[in-house]
Amino acid sequence: MIVYQATKSGFAEDVLSDRIEHRILEFFKKNLNRSTSPREIEAWKNSMLYMDRALNDPEIPDDCGVAIEYQLPQSGKRLDFLLTGLGAEKQEYAIIIELKQWSEATLS
């Protein structure tokens, strides 16, 4: 199940209008029949600003698909962010991006 989905341009519009975390929460409640923590909502807001910046590349088509919080079937696990679209030869592509709210990292 996909919590939020849009095109790249629709996603950019939701981020620009400062409503992305509210839209994700709205669909989260509707599609998963539950809410989430204020911390996760804040993480969505912060992460989606960065993802919007990363997608602000003219080589990424405006009509590519954006899916957020895709819940894997028969699992409680969710994928943070997916990009989908068709390549030059009409082959289907999906890019999975896992987002982290780290303020620092160290070599291990």
PEWO-V202988 format. One line per field, one symbol per residue. phi: phi as a letter, one per 20 degrees, with the letter a starting at -180 (. if undefined). psi: psi as a letter, one per 40 degrees, with the letter a starting at -180 (. if undefined). A space follows every 50 residues. Layout:
BEGIN
phi->???
psi->???
END
This chain:
BEGIN
phi->.efcbaegfffgffffemcgfffffgfgffedladbegfffffggfffff ffffefcffeffefeccclfefglbeecefbcdcrdegemeecbddcddc deebbcfc
psi->hhdhiiidddddddddefeddddddddddddefiaaiddddddddddddd ddddegheehideiihhhfhhhifieiihdhihiahadefihihhhhhhi fieiiih.
END
